[in-house]
Amino acid sequence: MKAILRKKIIEVCDKKIASKGEGVGLSFYAFFANKNDDPDLLMEAATWWIKLHALDHFEKAVKIKNMVEAEV
């Protein structure tokens, strides 16, 4: 995973957890604006989320953050 995507995921998860609590869920779309301004990064996130880890559409932000931080 690219460092920019890793950083973005952790930042978004931190913001969501801080504002809505540890039970908040999100999808990989939460890491991107409503417009498709970086399709390659969006596909990388989708591939990581769907193909690599077979995650549900919505997952707990805490779980996603922990998974990203644990990857080397």
N, CA, C and O atoms as a Tripos MOL2 file, in Angstrom:
@<TRIPOS>MOLECULE
protein
  288   287    72     0     0
PROTEIN
NO_CHARGES

@<TRIPOS>ATOM
      1 N           0.8380   -1.1780    0.0000 N.3       1 MET1
      2 CA          0.0000    0.0000    0.0000 C.3       1 MET1
      3 C           0.8850    1.2440    0.0000 C.2       1 MET1
      4 O           1.8560    1.3320    0.7520 O.2       1 MET1
      5 N           0.5370    2.1920   -0.8470 N.am      2 LYS2
      6 CA          1.2950    3.4390   -0.9120 C.3       2 LYS2
      7 C           1.2070    4.1910    0.4120 C.2       2 LYS2
      8 O           0.1850    4.1530    1.0970 O.2       2 LYS2
      9 N           2.2890    4.8700    0.7550 N.am      3 ALA3
     10 CA          2.3420    5.6220    2.0090 C.3       3 ALA3
     11 C           1.2510    6.6810    2.0770 C.2       3 ALA3
     12 O           0.6940    6.9200    3.1480 O.2       3 ALA3
     13 N           0.9370    7.3190    0.9550 N.am      4 ILE4
     14 CA         -0.0920    8.3590    0.9540 C.3       4 ILE4
     15 C          -1.4630    7.7820    1.2970 C.2       4 ILE4
     16 O          -2.2450    8.4190    2.0020 O.2       4 ILE4
     17 N          -1.7550    6.5860    0.8070 N.am      5 LEU5
     18 CA         -3.0330    5.9390    1.1060 C.3       5 LEU5
     19 C          -3.0640    5.4930    2.5640 C.2       5 LEU5
     20 O          -4.0710    5.6770    3.2470 O.2       5 LEU5
     21 N          -1.9900    4.9200    3.0360 N.am      6 ARG6
     22 CA         -1.8970    4.4850    4.4350 C.3       6 ARG6
     23 C          -2.1560    5.6810    5.3740 C.2       6 ARG6
     24 O          -2.9230    5.5800    6.3310 O.2       6 ARG6
     25 N          -1.5010    6.8080    5.0770 N.am      7 LYS7
     26 CA         -1.6630    8.0110    5.8950 C.3       7 LYS7
     27 C          -3.1020    8.5060    5.8600 C.2       7 LYS7
     28 O          -3.6690    8.8590    6.8940 O.2       7 LYS7
     29 N          -3.6860    8.5300    4.6740 N.am      8 LYS8
     30 CA         -5.0580    9.0050    4.5030 C.3       8 LYS8
     31 C          -6.0410    8.1250    5.2830 C.2       8 LYS8
     32 O          -6.9360    8.6420    5.9510 O.2       8 LYS8
     33 N          -5.8810    6.8130    5.2040 N.am      9 ILE9
     34 CA         -6.7730    5.8880    5.9040 C.3       9 ILE9
     35 C          -6.6850    6.1080    7.4130 C.2       9 ILE9
     36 O          -7.7110    6.1870    8.0890 O.2       9 ILE9
     37 N          -5.4880    6.2060    7.9330 N.am     10 ILE10
     38 CA         -5.3110    6.4010    9.3760 C.3      10 ILE10
     39 C          -5.9100    7.7300    9.8190 C.2      10 ILE10
     40 O          -6.5710    7.7920   10.8550 O.2      10 ILE10
     41 N          -5.6890    8.7960    9.0500 N.am     11 GLU11
     42 CA         -6.2400   10.1110    9.3920 C.3      11 GLU11
     43 C          -7.7720   10.0920    9.3970 C.2      11 GLU11
     44 O          -8.3970   10.6140   10.3200 O.2      11 GLU11
     45 N          -8.3690    9.4980    8.3760 N.am     12 VAL12
     46 CA         -9.8310    9.4430    8.2930 C.3      12 VAL12
     47 C         -10.3860    8.6000    9.4360 C.2      12 VAL12
     48 O         -11.3670    8.9890   10.0700 O.2      12 VAL12
     49 N          -9.7800    7.4690    9.7010 N.am     13 CYS13
     50 CA        -10.2400    6.6260   10.8100 C.3      13 CYS13
     51 C         -10.1430    7.3770   12.1420 C.2      13 CYS13
     52 O         -11.0660    7.3260   12.9550 O.2      13 CYS13
     53 N          -9.0370    8.0640   12.3590 N.am     14 ASP14
     54 CA         -8.8760    8.8410   13.5960 C.3      14 ASP14
     55 C          -9.9650    9.8950   13.7380 C.2      14 ASP14
     56 O         -10.5300   10.0590   14.8190 O.2      14 ASP14
     57 N         -10.2670   10.6140   12.6540 N.am     15 LYS15
     58 CA        -11.3040   11.6530   12.6950 C.3      15 LYS15
     59 C         -12.6770   11.0620   12.9680 C.2      15 LYS15
     60 O         -13.4370   11.5950   13.7760 O.2      15 LYS15
     61 N         -12.9950    9.9660   12.3010 N.am     16 LYS16
     62 CA        -14.2980    9.3230   12.4950 C.3      16 LYS16
     63 C         -14.4440    8.8010   13.9210 C.2      16 LYS16
     64 O         -15.4920    8.9720   14.5430 O.2      16 LYS16
     65 N         -13.4050    8.1720   14.4320 N.am     17 ILE17
     66 CA        -13.4310    7.6280   15.7950 C.3      17 ILE17
     67 C         -13.5630    8.7640   16.8050 C.2      17 ILE17
     68 O         -14.3230    8.6490   17.7660 O.2      17 ILE17
     69 N         -12.8400    9.8460   16.6040 N.am     18 ALA18
     70 CA        -12.8920   10.9900   17.5230 C.3      18 ALA18
     71 C         -14.2690   11.6450   17.5290 C.2      18 ALA18
     72 O         -14.7370   12.0940   18.5740 O.2      18 ALA18
     73 N         -14.9190   11.7010   16.3700 N.am     19 SER19
     74 CA        -16.2030   12.3930   16.2990 C.3      19 SER19
     75 C         -17.4070   11.5080   16.6150 C.2      19 SER19
     76 O         -18.4170   11.9960   17.1220 O.2      19 SER19
     77 N         -17.3070   10.2150   16.3180 N.am     20 LYS20
     78 CA        -18.4780    9.3380   16.4730 C.3      20 LYS20
     79 C         -18.2700    8.1520   17.3960 C.2      20 LYS20
     80 O         -19.2050    7.3900   17.6400 O.2      20 LYS20
     81 N         -17.0660    7.9840   17.9140 N.am     21 GLY21
     82 CA        -16.8040    6.8960   18.8440 C.3      21 GLY21
     83 C         -16.2240    5.6650   18.1800 C.2      21 GLY21
     84 O         -16.1770    5.5610   16.9540 O.2      21 GLY21
     85 N         -15.7840    4.7360   19.0120 N.am     22 GLU22
     86 CA        -15.0870    3.5440   18.5210 C.3      22 GLU22
     87 C         -15.9710    2.5670   17.7590 C.2      22 GLU22
     88 O         -15.4580    1.6700   17.0910 O.2      22 GLU22
     89 N         -17.2810    2.7210   17.8460 N.am     23 GLY23
     90 CA        -18.1820    1.8220   17.1330 C.3      23 GLY23
     91 C         -18.5130    2.2640   15.7270 C.2      23 GLY23
     92 O         -19.2840    1.6000   15.0350 O.2      23 GLY23
     93 N         -17.9410    3.3790   15.2880 N.am     24 VAL24
     94 CA        -18.2760    3.9180   13.9710 C.3      24 VAL24
     95 C         -17.7470    3.0100   12.8550 C.2      24 VAL24
     96 O         -16.6360    2.4840   12.9200 O.2      24 VAL24
     97 N         -18.5800    2.8510   11.8420 N.am     25 GLY25
     98 CA        -18.1980    2.0650   10.6840 C.3      25 GLY25
     99 C         -17.9580    2.9680    9.4890 C.2      25 GLY25
    100 O         -18.3990    4.1170    9.4640 O.2      25 GLY25
    101 N         -17.2570    2.4400    8.5050 N.am     26 LEU26
    102 CA        -17.0170    3.1880    7.2730 C.3      26 LEU26
    103 C         -16.7370    2.2270    6.1390 C.2      26 LEU26
    104 O         -16.4770    1.0430    6.3530 O.2      26 LEU26
    105 N         -16.7940    2.7600    4.9180 N.am     27 SER27
    106 CA        -16.4170    1.9850    3.7360 C.3      27 SER27
    107 C         -15.1620    2.6130    3.1450 C.2      27 SER27
    108 O         -14.7380    3.6780    3.5920 O.2      27 SER27
    109 N         -14.5710    1.9790    2.1600 N.am     28 PHE28
    110 CA        -13.3430    2.5250    1.5880 C.3      28 PHE28
    111 C         -13.6120    3.8300    0.8430 C.2      28 PHE28
    112 O         -12.6800    4.5850    0.5670 O.2      28 PHE28
    113 N         -14.8690    4.1030    0.5180 N.am     29 TYR29
    114 CA        -15.2040    5.3710   -0.1230 C.3      29 TYR29
    115 C         -14.9900    6.5510    0.8160 C.2      29 TYR29
    116 O         -14.8690    7.6840    0.3510 O.2      29 TYR29
    117 N         -14.9390    6.3140    2.1270 N.am     30 ALA30
    118 CA        -14.7510    7.3900    3.1030 C.3      30 ALA30
    119 C         -13.3930    8.0740    2.9370 C.2      30 ALA30
    120 O         -13.1980    9.1800    3.4410 O.2      30 ALA30
    121 N         -12.4830    7.4530    2.2590 N.am     31 PHE31
    122 CA        -11.1360    7.9990    2.1130 C.3      31 PHE31
    123 C         -10.9900    8.9050    0.8890 C.2      31 PHE31
    124 O          -9.8970    9.3940    0.6050 O.2      31 PHE31
    125 N         -12.0930    9.1320    0.1630 N.am     32 PHE32
    126 CA        -12.0450    9.8840   -1.0790 C.3      32 PHE32
    127 C         -13.1660   10.8980   -1.1580 C.2      32 PHE32
    128 O         -14.2150   10.7350   -0.5340 O.2      32 PHE32
    129 N         -12.9330   11.9560   -1.9370 N.am     33 ALA33
    130 CA        -13.9610   12.9580   -2.1980 C.3      33 ALA33
    131 C         -15.0530   12.3320   -3.0690 C.2      33 ALA33
    132 O         -14.8580   11.2650   -3.6510 O.2      33 ALA33
    133 N         -16.1710   12.9890   -3.1490 N.am     34 ASN34
    134 CA        -17.2790   12.4700   -3.9590 C.3      34 ASN34
    135 C         -16.9480   12.4100   -5.4420 C.2      34 ASN34
    136 O         -17.5850   11.6720   -6.1930 O.2      34 ASN34
    137 N         -15.9620   13.1790   -5.8630 N.am     35 LYS35
    138 CA        -15.5610   13.1020   -7.2620 C.3      35 LYS35
    139 C         -14.3590   12.1740   -7.3950 C.2      35 LYS35
    140 O         -13.5770   12.0170   -6.4580 O.2      35 LYS35
    141 N         -14.2250   11.5800   -8.5310 N.am     36 ASN36
    142 CA        -13.1690   10.6080   -8.7950 C.3      36 ASN36
    143 C         -11.9030   11.3380   -9.2340 C.2      36 ASN36
    144 O         -11.5530   11.3350  -10.4140 O.2      36 ASN36
    145 N         -11.2130   11.9720   -8.2640 N.am     37 ASP37
    146 CA        -10.0480   12.7740   -8.6090 C.3      37 ASP37
    147 C          -8.7320   12.0010   -8.5670 C.2      37 ASP37
    148 O          -7.7030   12.5190   -9.0010 O.2      37 ASP37
    149 N          -8.7470   10.7810   -8.0580 N.am     38 ASP38
    150 CA         -7.5370    9.9510   -8.0460 C.3      38 ASP38
    151 C          -7.9360    8.4830   -8.2350 C.2      38 ASP38
    152 O          -7.9220    7.7050   -7.2810 O.2      38 ASP38
    153 N          -8.2920    8.1080   -9.4700 N.am     39 PRO39
    154 CA         -8.8000    6.7570   -9.7130 C.3      39 PRO39
    155 C          -7.8120    5.6450   -9.3630 C.2      39 PRO39
    156 O          -8.2280    4.5690   -8.9350 O.2      39 PRO39
    157 N          -6.5100    5.8870   -9.5380 N.am     40 ASP40
    158 CA         -5.5300    4.8490   -9.2230 C.3      40 ASP40
    159 C          -5.4910    4.5650   -7.7210 C.2      40 ASP40
    160 O          -5.4150    3.4080   -7.3070 O.2      40 ASP40
    161 N          -5.5440    5.6130   -6.9150 N.am     41 LEU41
    162 CA         -5.5310    5.4350   -5.4660 C.3      41 LEU41
    163 C          -6.8370    4.7960   -4.9900 C.2      41 LEU41
    164 O          -6.8350    3.9620   -4.0840 O.2      41 LEU41
    165 N          -7.9530    5.1960   -5.6090 N.am     42 LEU42
    166 CA         -9.2470    4.5850   -5.2810 C.3      42 LEU42
    167 C          -9.2250    3.0880   -5.5860 C.2      42 LEU42
    168 O          -9.7180    2.2850   -4.7930 O.2      42 LEU42
    169 N          -8.6570    2.7120   -6.7290 N.am     43 MET43
    170 CA         -8.5790    1.2890   -7.0830 C.3      43 MET43
    171 C          -7.6540    0.5340   -6.1400 C.2      43 MET43
    172 O          -7.9050   -0.6290   -5.8240 O.2      43 MET43
    173 N          -6.5920    1.1830   -5.6920 N.am     44 GLU44
    174 CA         -5.6990    0.5380   -4.7300 C.3      44 GLU44
    175 C          -6.4390    0.2640   -3.4220 C.2      44 GLU44
    176 O          -6.3160   -0.8170   -2.8460 O.2      44 GLU44
    177 N          -7.2060    1.2470   -2.9580 N.am     45 ALA45
    178 CA         -7.9850    1.0690   -1.7280 C.3      45 ALA45
    179 C          -9.0330   -0.0260   -1.9050 C.2      45 ALA45
    180 O          -9.2120   -0.8690   -1.0260 O.2      45 ALA45
    181 N          -9.7190   -0.0110   -3.0360 N.am     46 ALA46
    182 CA        -10.7470   -1.0210   -3.3020 C.3      46 ALA46
    183 C         -10.1400   -2.4210   -3.3830 C.2      46 ALA46
    184 O         -10.7060   -3.3770   -2.8530 O.2      46 ALA46
    185 N          -9.0070   -2.5380   -4.0350 N.am     47 THR47
    186 CA         -8.3330   -3.8380   -4.1450 C.3      47 THR47
    187 C          -7.9090   -4.3380   -2.7730 C.2      47 THR47
    188 O          -8.1060   -5.5110   -2.4550 O.2      47 THR47
    189 N          -7.3310   -3.4690   -1.9630 N.am     48 TRP48
    190 CA         -6.9150   -3.8420   -0.6050 C.3      48 TRP48
    191 C          -8.1240   -4.2860    0.2080 C.2      48 TRP48
    192 O          -8.0700   -5.3070    0.8930 O.2      48 TRP48
    193 N          -9.2070   -3.5290    0.1380 N.am     49 TRP49
    194 CA        -10.4080   -3.7590    0.9410 C.3      49 TRP49
    195 C         -11.1520   -5.0140    0.4720 C.2      49 TRP49
    196 O         -11.4760   -5.8850    1.2790 O.2      49 TRP49
    197 N         -11.4160   -5.1000   -0.8230 N.am     50 ILE50
    198 CA        -12.2940   -6.1450   -1.3570 C.3      50 ILE50
    199 C         -11.5420   -7.4190   -1.7190 C.2      50 ILE50
    200 O         -11.8970   -8.5010   -1.2520 O.2      50 ILE50
    201 N         -10.5130   -7.3020   -2.5430 N.am     51 LYS51
    202 CA         -9.8170   -8.4930   -3.0310 C.3      51 LYS51
    203 C          -8.8490   -9.0860   -2.0180 C.2      51 LYS51
    204 O          -8.8410  -10.2970   -1.7950 O.2      51 LYS51
    205 N          -8.0330   -8.2340   -1.4050 N.am     52 LEU52
    206 CA         -7.0060   -8.7430   -0.5110 C.3      52 LEU52
    207 C          -7.5800   -9.2340    0.8180 C.2      52 LEU52
    208 O          -7.1870  -10.2880    1.3170 O.2      52 LEU52
    209 N          -8.5130   -8.4630    1.3890 N.am     53 HIS53
    210 CA         -9.0150   -8.8040    2.7230 C.3      53 HIS53
    211 C         -10.4740   -9.2700    2.7640 C.2      53 HIS53
    212 O         -10.9560   -9.6840    3.8190 O.2      53 HIS53
    213 N         -11.1750   -9.2080    1.6420 N.am     54 ALA54
    214 CA        -12.5760   -9.6360    1.5460 C.3      54 ALA54
    215 C         -13.4230   -9.0490    2.6760 C.2      54 ALA54
    216 O         -14.1940   -9.7570    3.3240 O.2      54 ALA54
    217 N         -13.2640   -7.7450    2.8980 N.am     55 LEU55
    218 CA        -14.0070   -7.0710    3.9590 C.3      55 LEU55
    219 C         -15.4250   -6.7660    3.5030 C.2      55 LEU55
    220 O         -15.6940   -6.6640    2.3060 O.2      55 LEU55
    221 N         -16.3320   -6.6220    4.4660 N.am     56 ASP56
    222 CA        -17.6970   -6.2120    4.1740 C.3      56 ASP56
    223 C         -17.6950   -4.7670    3.6950 C.2      56 ASP56
    224 O         -16.6990   -4.0560    3.8290 O.2      56 ASP56
    225 N         -18.8280   -4.3420    3.1330 N.am     57 HIS57
    226 CA        -18.9030   -2.9630    2.6340 C.3      57 HIS57
    227 C         -18.6030   -1.9620    3.7480 C.2      57 HIS57
    228 O         -17.8420   -1.0160    3.5430 O.2      57 HIS57
    229 N         -19.1940   -2.1650    4.9240 N.am     58 PHE58
    230 CA        -18.9120   -1.3200    6.0790 C.3      58 PHE58
    231 C         -18.1660   -2.1260    7.1340 C.2      58 PHE58
    232 O         -18.5450   -3.2490    7.4690 O.2      58 PHE58
    233 N         -17.1100   -1.5320    7.6430 N.am     59 GLU59
    234 CA        -16.3060   -2.1420    8.7040 C.3      59 GLU59
    235 C         -16.0420   -1.0880    9.7730 C.2      59 GLU59
    236 O         -16.1420    0.1090    9.5020 O.2      59 GLU59
    237 N         -15.7140   -1.5150   10.9600 N.am     60 LYS60
    238 CA        -15.3900   -0.5980   12.0490 C.3      60 LYS60
    239 C         -14.0910    0.1410   11.7230 C.2      60 LYS60
    240 O         -13.1140   -0.4610   11.2770 O.2      60 LYS60
    241 N         -14.0990    1.4480   11.9530 N.am     61 ALA61
    242 CA        -12.9180    2.2630   11.6860 C.3      61 ALA61
    243 C         -11.7210    1.7840   12.5080 C.2      61 ALA61
    244 O         -10.5850    1.8040   12.0320 O.2      61 ALA61
    245 N         -11.9810    1.3560   13.7400 N.am     62 VAL62
    246 CA        -10.8990    0.8580   14.6070 C.3      62 VAL62
    247 C         -10.2320   -0.3650   13.9760 C.2      62 VAL62
    248 O          -9.0080   -0.4870   13.9910 O.2      62 VAL62
    249 N         -11.0350   -1.2600   13.4280 N.am     63 LYS63
    250 CA        -10.5090   -2.4720   12.7920 C.3      63 LYS63
    251 C          -9.6310   -2.1130   11.5880 C.2      63 LYS63
    252 O          -8.5310   -2.6420   11.4300 O.2      63 LYS63
    253 N         -10.1340   -1.2060   10.7430 N.am     64 ILE64
    254 CA         -9.3880   -0.8130    9.5510 C.3      64 ILE64
    255 C          -8.0790   -0.1410    9.9330 C.2      64 ILE64
    256 O          -7.0290   -0.4500    9.3700 O.2      64 ILE64
    257 N          -8.1430    0.7770   10.8890 N.am     65 LYS65
    258 CA         -6.9190    1.4640   11.3310 C.3      65 LYS65
    259 C          -5.8930    0.4530   11.8420 C.2      65 LYS65
    260 O          -4.7170    0.5260   11.4850 O.2      65 LYS65
    261 N          -6.3340   -0.4830   12.6720 N.am     66 ASN66
    262 CA         -5.4120   -1.4910   13.2170 C.3      66 ASN66
    263 C          -4.8120   -2.3450   12.1080 C.2      66 ASN66
    264 O          -3.6260   -2.6720   12.1540 O.2      66 ASN66
    265 N          -5.6130   -2.7090   11.1140 N.am     67 MET67
    266 CA         -5.0980   -3.5200   10.0080 C.3      67 MET67
    267 C          -4.0340   -2.7600    9.2180 C.2      67 MET67
    268 O          -2.9960   -3.3230    8.8700 O.2      67 MET67
    269 N          -4.2890   -1.4940    8.9370 N.am     68 VAL68
    270 CA         -3.3470   -0.6900    8.1570 C.3      68 VAL68
    271 C          -2.0620   -0.4760    8.9440 C.2      68 VAL68
    272 O          -0.9690   -0.5770    8.3870 O.2      68 VAL68
    273 N          -2.1840   -0.1850   10.2190 N.am     69 GLU69
    274 CA         -0.9880    0.0280   11.0490 C.3      69 GLU69
    275 C          -0.1640   -1.2500   11.2120 C.2      69 GLU69
    276 O           1.0540   -1.1820   11.3780 O.2      69 GLU69
    277 N          -0.8100   -2.3960   11.1660 N.am     70 ALA70
    278 CA         -0.1100   -3.6790   11.3520 C.3      70 ALA70
    279 C           0.6440   -4.1230   10.0920 C.2      70 ALA70
    280 O           1.5820   -4.9150   10.1750 O.2      70 ALA70
    281 N           0.2350   -3.6160    8.9390 N.am     71 GLU71
    282 CA          0.9110   -3.9970    7.6960 C.3      71 GLU71
    283 C           2.2540   -3.2920    7.5970 C.2      71 GLU71
    284 O           2.4030   -2.1300    7.9740 O.2      71 GLU71
    285 N           3.2040   -4.0150    7.0910 N.am     72 VAL72
    286 CA          4.5540   -3.4440    6.9470 C.3      72 VAL72
    287 C           4.7860   -2.9960    5.5250 C.2      72 VAL72
    288 O           5.8620   -2.4900    5.2050 O.2      72 VAL72
@<TRIPOS>BOND
     1     1     2 1
     2     2     3 1
     3     3     4 2
     4     3     5 am
     5     5     6 1
     6     6     7 1
     7     7     8 2
     8     7     9 am
     9     9    10 1
    10    10    11 1
    11    11    12 2
    12    11    13 am
    13    13    14 1
    14    14    15 1
    15    15    16 2
    16    15    17 am
    17    17    18 1
    18    18    19 1
    19    19    20 2
    20    19    21 am
    21    21    22 1
    22    22    23 1
    23    23    24 2
    24    23    25 am
    25    25    26 1
    26    26    27 1
    27    27    28 2
    28    27    29 am
    29    29    30 1
    30    30    31 1
    31    31    32 2
    32    31    33 am
    33    33    34 1
    34    34    35 1
    35    35    36 2
    36    35    37 am
    37    37    38 1
    38    38    39 1
    39    39    40 2
    40    39    41 am
    41    41    42 1
    42    42    43 1
    43    43    44 2
    44    43    45 am
    45    45    46 1
    46    46    47 1
    47    47    48 2
    48    47    49 am
    49    49    50 1
    50    50    51 1
    51    51    52 2
    52    51    53 am
    53    53    54 1
    54    54    55 1
    55    55    56 2
    56    55    57 am
    57    57    58 1
    58    58    59 1
    59    59    60 2
    60    59    61 am
    61    61    62 1
    62    62    63 1
    63    63    64 2
    64    63    65 am
    65    65    66 1
    66    66    67 1
    67    67    68 2
    68    67    69 am
    69    69    70 1
    70    70    71 1
    71    71    72 2
    72    71    73 am
    73    73    74 1
    74    74    75 1
    75    75    76 2
    76    75    77 am
    77    77    78 1
    78    78    79 1
    79    79    80 2
    80    79    81 am
    81    81    82 1
    82    82    83 1
    83    83    84 2
    84    83    85 am
    85    85    86 1
    86    86    87 1
    87    87    88 2
    88    87    89 am
    89    89    90 1
    90    90    91 1
    91    91    92 2
    92    91    93 am
    93    93    94 1
    94    94    95 1
    95    95    96 2
    96    95    97 am
    97    97    98 1
    98    98    99 1
    99    99   100 2
   100    99   101 am
   101   101   102 1
   102   102   103 1
   103   103   104 2
   104   103   105 am
   105   105   106 1
   106   106   107 1
   107   107   108 2
   108   107   109 am
   109   109   110 1
   110   110   111 1
   111   111   112 2
   112   111   113 am
   113   113   114 1
   114   114   115 1
   115   115   116 2
   116   115   117 am
   117   117   118 1
   118   118   119 1
   119   119   120 2
   120   119   121 am
   121   121   122 1
   122   122   123 1
   123   123   124 2
   124   123   125 am
   125   125   126 1
   126   126   127 1
   127   127   128 2
   128   127   129 am
   129   129   130 1
   130   130   131 1
   131   131   132 2
   132   131   133 am
   133   133   134 1
   134   134   135 1
   135   135   136 2
   136   135   137 am
   137   137   138 1
   138   138   139 1
   139   139   140 2
   140   139   141 am
   141   141   142 1
   142   142   143 1
   143   143   144 2
   144   143   145 am
   145   145   146 1
   146   146   147 1
   147   147   148 2
   148   147   149 am
   149   149   150 1
   150   150   151 1
   151   151   152 2
   152   151   153 am
   153   153   154 1
   154   154   155 1
   155   155   156 2
   156   155   157 am
   157   157   158 1
   158   158   159 1
   159   159   160 2
   160   159   161 am
   161   161   162 1
   162   162   163 1
   163   163   164 2
   164   163   165 am
   165   165   166 1
   166   166   167 1
   167   167   168 2
   168   167   169 am
   169   169   170 1
   170   170   171 1
   171   171   172 2
   172   171   173 am
   173   173   174 1
   174   174   175 1
   175   175   176 2
   176   175   177 am
   177   177   178 1
   178   178   179 1
   179   179   180 2
   180   179   181 am
   181   181   182 1
   182   182   183 1
   183   183   184 2
   184   183   185 am
   185   185   186 1
   186   186   187 1
   187   187   188 2
   188   187   189 am
   189   189   190 1
   190   190   191 1
   191   191   192 2
   192   191   193 am
   193   193   194 1
   194   194   195 1
   195   195   196 2
   196   195   197 am
   197   197   198 1
   198   198   199 1
   199   199   200 2
   200   199   201 am
   201   201   202 1
   202   202   203 1
   203   203   204 2
   204   203   205 am
   205   205   206 1
   206   206   207 1
   207   207   208 2
   208   207   209 am
   209   209   210 1
   210   210   211 1
   211   211   212 2
   212   211   213 am
   213   213   214 1
   214   214   215 1
   215   215   216 2
   216   215   217 am
   217   217   218 1
   218   218   219 1
   219   219   220 2
   220   219   221 am
   221   221   222 1
   222   222   223 1
   223   223   224 2
   224   223   225 am
   225   225   226 1
   226   226   227 1
   227   227   228 2
   228   227   229 am
   229   229   230 1
   230   230   231 1
   231   231   232 2
   232   231   233 am
   233   233   234 1
   234   234   235 1
   235   235   236 2
   236   235   237 am
   237   237   238 1
   238   238   239 1
   239   239   240 2
   240   239   241 am
   241   241   242 1
   242   242   243 1
   243   243   244 2
   244   243   245 am
   245   245   246 1
   246   246   247 1
   247   247   248 2
   248   247   249 am
   249   249   250 1
   250   250   251 1
   251   251   252 2
   252   251   253 am
   253   253   254 1
   254   254   255 1
   255   255   256 2
   256   255   257 am
   257   257   258 1
   258   258   259 1
   259   259   260 2
   260   259   261 am
   261   261   262 1
   262   262   263 1
   263   263   264 2
   264   263   265 am
   265   265   266 1
   266   266   267 1
   267   267   268 2
   268   267   269 am
   269   269   270 1
   270   270   271 1
   271   271   272 2
   272   271   273 am
   273   273   274 1
   274   274   275 1
   275   275   276 2
   276   275   277 am
   277   277   278 1
   278   278   279 1
   279   279   280 2
   280   279   281 am
   281   281   282 1
   282   282   283 1
   283   283   284 2
   284   283   285 am
   285   285   286 1
   286   286   287 1
   287   287   288 2
@<TRIPOS>SUBSTRUCTURE
     1 MET1         2 RESIDUE 1 A MET
     2 LYS2         6 RESIDUE 1 A LYS
     3 ALA3        10 RESIDUE 1 A ALA
     4 ILE4        14 RESIDUE 1 A ILE
     5 LEU5        18 RESIDUE 1 A LEU
     6 ARG6        22 RESIDUE 1 A ARG
     7 LYS7        26 RESIDUE 1 A LYS
     8 LYS8        30 RESIDUE 1 A LYS
     9 ILE9        34 RESIDUE 1 A ILE
    10 ILE10       38 RESIDUE 1 A ILE
    11 GLU11       42 RESIDUE 1 A GLU
    12 VAL12       46 RESIDUE 1 A VAL
    13 CYS13       50 RESIDUE 1 A CYS
    14 ASP14       54 RESIDUE 1 A ASP
    15 LYS15       58 RESIDUE 1 A LYS
    16 LYS16       62 RESIDUE 1 A LYS
    17 ILE17       66 RESIDUE 1 A ILE
    18 ALA18       70 RESIDUE 1 A ALA
    19 SER19       74 RESIDUE 1 A SER
    20 LYS20       78 RESIDUE 1 A LYS
    21 GLY21       82 RESIDUE 1 A GLY
    22 GLU22       86 RESIDUE 1 A GLU
    23 GLY23       90 RESIDUE 1 A GLY
    24 VAL24       94 RESIDUE 1 A VAL
    25 GLY25       98 RESIDUE 1 A GLY
    26 LEU26      102 RESIDUE 1 A LEU
    27 SER27      106 RESIDUE 1 A SER
    28 PHE28      110 RESIDUE 1 A PHE
    29 TYR29      114 RESIDUE 1 A TYR
    30 ALA30      118 RESIDUE 1 A ALA
    31 PHE31      122 RESIDUE 1 A PHE
    32 PHE32      126 RESIDUE 1 A PHE
    33 ALA33      130 RESIDUE 1 A ALA
    34 ASN34      134 RESIDUE 1 A ASN
    35 LYS35      138 RESIDUE 1 A LYS
    36 ASN36      142 RESIDUE 1 A ASN
    37 ASP37      146 RESIDUE 1 A ASP
    38 ASP38      150 RESIDUE 1 A ASP
    39 PRO39      154 RESIDUE 1 A PRO
    40 ASP40      158 RESIDUE 1 A ASP
    41 LEU41      162 RESIDUE 1 A LEU
    42 LEU42      166 RESIDUE 1 A LEU
    43 MET43      170 RESIDUE 1 A MET
    44 GLU44      174 RESIDUE 1 A GLU
    45 ALA45      178 RESIDUE 1 A ALA
    46 ALA46      182 RESIDUE 1 A ALA
    47 THR47      186 RESIDUE 1 A THR
    48 TRP48      190 RESIDUE 1 A TRP
    49 TRP49      194 RESIDUE 1 A TRP
    50 ILE50      198 RESIDUE 1 A ILE
    51 LYS51      202 RESIDUE 1 A LYS
    52 LEU52      206 RESIDUE 1 A LEU
    53 HIS53      210 RESIDUE 1 A HIS
    54 ALA54      214 RESIDUE 1 A ALA
    55 LEU55      218 RESIDUE 1 A LEU
    56 ASP56      222 RESIDUE 1 A ASP
    57 HIS57      226 RESIDUE 1 A HIS
    58 PHE58      230 RESIDUE 1 A PHE
    59 GLU59      234 RESIDUE 1 A GLU
    60 LYS60      238 RESIDUE 1 A LYS
    61 ALA61      242 RESIDUE 1 A ALA
    62 VAL62      246 RESIDUE 1 A VAL
    63 LYS63      250 RESIDUE 1 A LYS
    64 ILE64      254 RESIDUE 1 A ILE
    65 LYS65      258 RESIDUE 1 A LYS
    66 ASN66      262 RESIDUE 1 A ASN
    67 MET67      266 RESIDUE 1 A MET
    68 VAL68      270 RESIDUE 1 A VAL
    69 GLU69      274 RESIDUE 1 A GLU
    70 ALA70      278 RESIDUE 1 A ALA
    71 GLU71      282 RESIDUE 1 A GLU
    72 VAL72      286 RESIDUE 1 A VAL
